[in-house]
Structure formats: structure tokens, C-alpha cells
Amino acid sequence: MIREICKDVLFLARKAAPATPEDLPLAADLLETLAHHKEGCVGMAANMIGVSKRIIAFDNEGQYMVMFNPVILKKSGPYETEEGCLSLTGVRPAKRWKTIKVQWQNEKFQQRIKNFTGWTAQIIQHEIDHCEGIII
């Protein structure tokens, strides 16, 4: 189901609760909403559709990917950039990292760890910020 984009800054500023297997339908809604906004959006966190759970979905080099309970374990190569967001107006400065090591759970809630670089790493960092209640 395509959900409405949350623009409530107070809600977005709250740290998200851990995701559980019961949240699988929410991940499907997140993916459908992301696909609906594909012309202007490359990633979403669950709080962007009004649910405070640690779930992100993003374009991973042409394929959509979902992460449950993502955490950045390691980061290197800091740089400054500007980012926009469907939940917020305009663009804002952001400090990002060229390479990140992320731990998350997949749709079967199996733990995964992988390094991401470049644009994909930047998208993941933006969405994890949403999970942490960080508004860039």
C-alpha cells in the first residue's frame, strides 16, 4: 500500500524502535511507497511513512533493498554534501562517509554485514539518520 509521506518534524526527530518479524507488511508498504516516488526519491525510512520502526528501503544500484535494524559499524573517507528529503523542504548540508560497513537483518531476520561505497553508502547513511531521529 502506498502511504502518505510524514512531514511532522517532531515525529521524525524521535528515535525509531527495533523492527520485528511482525513488521514485514510495513516493509512491503515502504517499498511500494518508495517505488511510487522513484522520480524524486532513492531511499526511505519507516518514519517517513508514519511508523517509528528501524526499517529502511533504498535503491542499491538499480535494485531495491530493505534493511531491518541497520547499524553502521565502521566508516571512512568523510566528505561534505547537500541532501534533500521528501519529508523536509529544501536541501541541507550533511557530513557523510565514502565507505561504510553496515550490519542489518534481512527479510528472514538473518544478520548480514556488508561494505557499501559511494552513492549507495550516502543513501544508507541518510536513512539510518532517520532511524536515529537525526534531521539533517
N, C-alpha and C positions, 0 to 999 in steps of 0.2 A: 504494500500500500504506500502510495506517495504521501508523505507527511508534510505539514507546513513547517517552514523554517522559523526557528525560535530566534527572536531578536531581543529578548529580555536580558539585559546585561547583568542584572543581579542573579538570575538563574545561571547564566553562562559562567559566572565567576565562582560557582560552587564546585568543589572537588567531586568528581564522579565516584559512585560506589562500584565495587568489583562486579564484573559480569558473571553470570552463572549459565548453565545449560538452558535454563528456562528463558533466557534472553535471545535464543536463536531466532524467534519470529521478529524481534526487534532488529536484528542484523539484516534480515531479509528486507524489512522496510527501509533501513538505512541504505542498502544497495539500490533499491528501486528509486528512492528519492535522489540519490547521487546520480544515477543514470538519467533521471528526468532533468537534472540541472547540468548535464555534461558540457553544455556550451560555455558555461561560466564557472565551473567548479571541478576540481580534481580530487577533492577529499572531503570527508565529513566525519564528525564525531557524533555520538548518540545525543549529546546535549543540544546539538544544533537542530534536532527534530523533537526536542522537548523531553528527553528521557536522560536522567543523570546516571548513566552507566558507562563503564570503561570499555567502549567498543568504538573502533574506527574502521572506516572503509575508504579506499583510495585507489587511484589509477596507478598500477605498478607496471609501467612500461607497456601500456595497452591492454592489460588485463586487470579487472577489479579484484581487490584483495581485501579481506576482512581480518582484523586482529582483535581478539578479546584480551583484555587486561595487559596492553602493551606497556613495556618499560624500557627506557634507554639505559643500557648497561655501560656503554663506552661511547665517547665522541671525540673526533679530532678534526682539525682544519677549520677553525672559526672564521666566519665572514659575516658581513652586514648586508642586509637586503631589505626589500619592502614587500609586504604581503597584503592581499585583500581577503575578504571573507564574506560569504553570503549572509552571515548573522550580524555583520557590522558594516557600517558605512565607510567608504573610502579605503585608503591604503595606510599602513602603519609600518614604521621601521621594526626590524626584528633581527636578532643575532641568531645565526644558525650554524650548523656544523656540516662540513662536506661529507664526512663519513660517520655513520652511527652503527652501533651494534644493538639490536633490539631483541628482547625476549617477549614472547606473547603466547597465547593459546589459539589454536585453530578451531574450526567449527566442531571438532570432536573433543575439544578442550585438552588436546595433547600439546605439551610445551614445545615451542620452537625457538631457535635462536638463529639470527642471520644478520650479516652486514648489508647495509644499504648505502648508496652513494648518490651524490648529485641531486637532481630534481626530486627523485623519489624520496630521498632522505629528508629533503626540505618539507615535502608534503607530510610525511610521517611526523616530523617534529611539530608542525603546526597543529595537527590533530591531537597529538599527545598533550600539547599545551592545553587544548580544550578539556581533555580529561582531568587535568590538574587544576582547572579553573583559572588558567592564565589567559588573560585577554591581551593580545598584542596591540 
